[in-house]
Amino acid sequence: MITEDEKKFIVYWKVHRDLENKTFKQWLVGLPLGLLFGLPIIINFFSGWYKRANMELNAKLSNHDFNPMVLIVAFILIVSFVAVFSKRHKWDMHEQRYRELLSKQEKEVKELSSESN
C-alpha cells in the first residue's frame, strides 16, 4: 500500500523531474559540494607541508616552467565534475524511486480492479 508520503513524492517528482535534470541547474546546486572537494586540494597545494613538493614548485617558478593555468583548469574541472556528478546521482535516485512507486501504484490498481470483478 502506498503511503501518504509516497503519494506526495510522486506528485512532487512529476512536477520537478524535468526542472532538476538540467545540467546548468545541477552544476549551480552542486557547486558548494564541489567546492568542498576542490578547496582542500588548493589549500593542500599551497600549504607547503610537503617540503620536497614545495622545493619543486619553487624551482619551476624560478625557471618559468610552472603554468598556473593548469592548476586553475584542474580545479575548475574537479569542482564541476563533483558538482554535476553528485546532483545527477541524486536525480537518478529520485527517478528510480519515482518509477518504483508508479509501478507499485499500478499493481495496487490492478489488484483492486481484479478483486472487484
C-alpha positions in Angstrom: 0.0 0.0 0.0 1.3 3.4 -0.9 1.7 5.8 2.0 0.8 9.4 2.0 4.4 10.5 1.9 4.9 8.3 -1.2 1.9 9.9 -2.9 3.3 13.4 -2.1 6.7 12.3 -3.6 5.0 11.1 -6.8 3.2 14.4 -7.2 6.3 16.4 -6.4 8.6 14.5 -8.7 6.2 14.5 -11.6 6.3 18.3 -11.5 10.0 18.8 -10.7 11.8 16.0 -12.5 12.4 17.9 -15.8 13.5 21.0 -14.0 16.1 19.2 -11.9 17.5 17.3 -14.9 19.1 20.4 -16.4 22.9 20.3 -16.3 23.4 24.0 -15.5 21.0 23.8 -12.6 22.7 20.7 -11.3 26.0 22.5 -11.6 24.8 25.5 -9.7 23.1 23.5 -6.9 26.0 21.1 -6.6 28.7 23.8 -6.6 29.0 24.0 -2.8 29.8 20.3 -2.6 32.2 20.6 -5.5 34.0 23.5 -3.7 34.1 21.3 -0.6 36.2 18.9 -2.6 38.2 21.4 -4.5 39.2 23.9 -1.9 41.1 21.4 0.3 43.2 20.5 -2.8 44.2 24.1 -3.4 44.9 24.6 0.4 47.0 21.5 0.4 48.9 22.6 -2.7 49.8 26.0 -1.2 50.3 25.0 2.4 53.8 23.8 2.0 53.6 20.8 4.3 55.4 18.6 1.8 58.8 20.1 1.6 60.0 18.2 -1.5 57.0 19.3 -3.5 57.4 22.9 -2.3 61.1 22.8 -3.5 60.0 21.5 -6.9 57.3 24.2 -7.1 59.8 27.0 -6.3 62.3 25.6 -8.8 59.7 25.5 -11.5 58.5 29.1 -10.6 62.1 30.4 -10.9 62.6 28.6 -14.3 59.2 29.8 -15.5 58.2 26.1 -16.1 55.1 26.3 -13.9 51.9 27.2 -15.6 49.2 28.3 -13.1 46.5 27.9 -15.7 46.9 24.1 -15.4 46.1 24.3 -11.7 43.2 26.6 -12.3 41.7 24.4 -15.1 42.2 21.3 -12.9 40.5 23.0 -10.0 37.5 24.0 -12.2 37.2 20.6 -13.7 37.3 18.8 -10.3 34.7 21.2 -8.8 32.5 20.9 -11.8 32.7 17.2 -12.0 31.9 16.7 -8.4 29.0 19.2 -8.5 27.3 17.7 -11.6 28.0 14.1 -10.6 26.6 14.5 -7.1 23.4 16.2 -8.3 23.0 13.8 -11.3 23.3 10.8 -8.9 20.7 12.4 -6.6 18.4 12.9 -9.6 18.8 9.3 -10.6 18.0 8.1 -7.2 14.8 10.2 -7.1 13.9 9.0 -10.6 14.3 5.3 -9.6 12.2 5.8 -6.5 9.5 7.6 -8.6 9.4 4.7 -11.2 9.2 2.1 -8.4 6.4 3.9 -6.7 4.5 4.3 -10.0 4.9 0.6 -10.6 3.7 -0.2 -7.1 0.7 2.1 -7.6 -0.2 0.4 -10.9 0.0 -3.0 -9.2 -2.4 -1.9 -6.5 -4.8 -0.5 -9.0 -4.7 -3.8 -10.9 -5.3 -5.8 -7.8 -8.2 -3.6 -6.7 -9.8 -3.9 -10.1 -9.3 -7.7 -10.3 -10.8 -8.0 -6.8 -13.9 -6.0 -7.7 -14.6 -8.2 -10.8 
